[in-house]
Amino acid sequence: MADVALAGVVIASHYAVPMPMVLKKASPLLAEPKADSERLAELAAGTELRILDRGRGWAWGYAGDTVGYVASAALAG
C-alpha cells in the first residue's frame, strides 16, 4: 500500500488517501505492529501522523519521512 500521492511514481497493489491524525500522548514509531519491535522514532504528543491503514490495535502511516506503526490508543479521536 502507498500514499495516493505516489501513484504513477511507485507501483503498489493499493493506494490510500492518508488520514491526518494527532498523537494524544508520546509514542514510539515502530517497524512492526508489536510492542517489542524496533523503534524507528520517538514521537511527542501533538505530532501529526498521516495514517494509511488501521486495524488490530495498530495504525500504519508516516510522520515526516519515517514510516511505521503506532498503537491506535495513542491517537486522538
CORNOR-V891141 format. One line per field, one symbol per residue. ss: DSSP state (a for helix, b for strand, c for the rest). psi: psi as a letter, one per 20 degrees, with the letter a starting at -180 (. if undefined). burial: b if it has 16 or more other C-alpha atoms within 10 Angstrom, else e. A space follows every 50 residues. Layout:
ss = ???
psi = ???
burial = ???
//
This chain:
ss = cbbaaabccbccccbbccbbbbbcccbbbbccccccccbbbbbccccbbb bbbbbccbbbbbbccbbbbbbaaabcc
psi = qqphiipigqpqhqqqpqopqqpiqqqqoqhrmqhjrpohqopqpippqo phqpqkjqppbqocjppaqqphiiqq.
burial = ebbbeeeeeeeeeeeeebeebbbbeebbbbbbbeeeeeeeeebeeebbbb bbbeeeebbbbbbeeebbbbbbebbee
//
